[in-house]
Amino acid sequence: MTDIFVALGSNLGDRCAHLRFALDSMAELPGVRLRQTSAFHATAPVGGPSQPTFLNAVARLETHWSPWELLARLQRLEWRRGRRRLAANGPRTLDLDLLHHGCVQARGPWLTLPHPRMESRRFVLAPLAELAPDLPLASGRTVSQSLEALPPA
């Protein structure tokens, strides 16, 4: 089993219910074990059109699936919860981003691992730091070091 981290976000409808749906659904996927979940964090949207506040979290999973297999299943969960990709950085019912998948490094049109922008996003690093503060990132810093290096919110 491979240790992975998934970021969760929602800023439309019942945000808490959308995140709970995602966590429950990931835990029910065959071959996946939900190990830990961060607290839910209310955060301002970054980029895109004017939109409501987000609720964000990070989940730690174990799975034997490849990153591409897991990504396909995560996108199906987004779709089931009403996610439609109409505008870049637009509002969404559910957003599930694969942040880290063990030692896998990938660069492609559908998936880049580790997630290329996670070190600049407080809404990812703060919940991730609850679960894995010493996880090394692509920059060579840990999650907690990267979080401390961000400008104040």
C-alpha positions, 0 to 999 in steps of 0.5 A: 500500500502506498501513502498518499495525500488528497486535498479536498475543497468546496465552496458551493452548497453545503460545503461540509456535506460535500467534504463528508461525502468525499471522505466517506466515498474514498473510505468505501473505495475497494483497495483504499484505506482512509488513515487520517483527516485534517480539520476543515479550514474556511479559506478565501478563494485564490484567483478566478471569478468572485466566489464564496469562501472555501472549506478545505481539508486534506486526507491521508490514504493508503492504496495499491492503485496507481496515481492515474487509477486513483485520479480517475476515481476521485474525478468520478466522485467530483462528478457525482457531487455535481462538479462541472469544470466550467471556468478555471479556478471557478466555484465548485461543489467538490474539488479533489486534488492528488497532492502526493503519491508515495515516491511517484513523480509524474509530469503530464497533461492530466497529472503532475506529482507532487502537486506543482502548486501545493507549496504556495497554497496555505489552504493546502499546507495548513491542513497537510501540516496537521497530518504530515508536518515533516513530509519532504516536498519538492523544494527540499523543505518540509510541509511545516517549513513551507507553511512558515515561509508563506507570507502572512494570510 
